[in-house]
């Protein structure tokens, strides 16, 4: 049973507090929708949850069976719209590299099946530089979900996706809720129904 | 990264050719030969080593690394790349230096140990400093400022050792200093890197 807790969480850049005193407790099965105007701190919150930023005050703790997990980066999937990929690698090489660095199964068939799930199978052996923006986003999602991490953090995951990509994203979030926690930030009102909990920042 | 390797090779070759041209027809003292040898290698190393982490930050792939891999794996992975570059540069620059400036002579084992120990320390220092400055906005100036106090004692010891090796002696004391420095860097480098790498 996984849980994510934010206690009195705050982040300041220079003199400006992005947010302060945030309390959040997410249990397994939660799909948290993070909304807010530009600059309200959606991406900052997800980066704090991921451990990519250190909080100015407060804590973020990922728990398994009530026990805090020491290095939560090992247990999360991350997909951000500005997240770069290695342009000289193919989609398949990307996923294989990712599987290897995270000590996940890296058999060819498994990797190709996972890419197929994101409709990238037919372009798996092309370099990422030849991918469209939507395909890159699909690859980011494929990387984030490989190995079924218990915590999935998605920052504007809908960016660049076509209708079939959006269906994939919706399915991904629903699947995540069956074994873990998902948090996604978006400003598009039509995707609000994908979450079962909403957080409005800057309000 | 490929551009960095090419820039390194060009910089190194240009330095050795420049030194060779300046030293044409002259007999260089052992101390001067040693100083010029390490200056040429250092000049060649700098362009690519400084870019190792900066490229990851500039292209945004650093987050992928932070999420995916342990800091120690990243540090030693980058170190390995830099060490390979050091070896590649040596393969190109040492024969060129021998041809244009002065052939390496003296104590062969001393040379080899200095090359190994010096390479380990140089790549460790530049890997660590590259990671530090990659997260700042004033990268060029900071890299020079950070590496200077770490590199200067090492370069002075390497030059002293190389001079002894050129004169035919095993540079025992400089080697002790270099391997002590290497030990400190291998023990502390990955630890410091982990602290720097988090945010």
Interface residues (C-beta under 8 A of the other chain):
Chain A: X50 X51 X52 X53 X54 X73 X76 X78 X80 X82 X83 X84 X85 X86 X98 X101 X102 X143
Chain B: X59 X60 X61 X63 X64 X66 X67 X68 X69 X73 X198 X199
